[in-house]
Amino acid sequence: MEDENSPALRAGVDFRGTQNATQPVLNHIKPGQKRAPLLRYIRINLPLTTRLLMVAIIAIIGGASAVVALSNHEPFLFANPLLWGVSGAAAVFVAVGLLTSVRIWKWGLFVALSSLLVYMGGLLGNAPYVWNGASVVTAATWNVTLFASIAYMVLFWALQYGMIVAAPDNQHFMD
């Protein structure tokens, strides 16, 4: 008894034979187990919102790196070219992310990891904190590079795990 007008079949999703007939859940159940891991049950289908959120986080990383580079407090020797490199890569990512529908999330991971590496270098060097002679704004902006990088990495992990989806992809929910 198959429905020819099924929204899933019209969308190209054909998982007939699985228990709930909406997704290949058997791919996530380990041998010998009856259920998938708990995080596999969390599914958020907001592809455009997720795409804009990830682009916005990379824009924040790039802007914060530019502000730190423009300050008079260099985190470590030759940090300014690295900070400008992160800002430039973030600008390219944001432009490509807003103007095209390319799946560029691994490029964003490169920007986030580069920013995190520069942050770690600053911890070993002379990071712009208030007790090091930097202004409160510069110190706060420096910490934003850390938190935004971690936020992007968490979103990238959730995207790879299948909890969220970013445009142009879709999870084919049938509401």
MODA-V140254 format. One record per run of one state. SS is the DSSP state (helix for helix, strand for strand, loop for the rest). FROM is the first residue (numbers start at 1). LEN is the number of residues. If there is no record, write none. Layout:
ss=SS from=FROM len=LEN
ss=SS from=FROM len=LEN
//
This chain:
ss=loop from=1 len=6
ss=helix from=7 len=4
ss=loop from=11 len=14
ss=helix from=25 len=3
ss=loop from=28 len=10
ss=helix from=38 len=4
ss=loop from=42 len=2
ss=strand from=44 len=1
ss=loop from=45 len=2
ss=helix from=47 len=24
ss=loop from=71 len=8
ss=helix from=79 len=21
ss=loop from=100 len=5
ss=helix from=105 len=20
ss=loop from=125 len=5
ss=helix from=130 len=3
ss=loop from=133 len=3
ss=helix from=136 len=26
ss=loop from=162 len=2
ss=strand from=164 len=1
ss=loop from=165 len=11
//
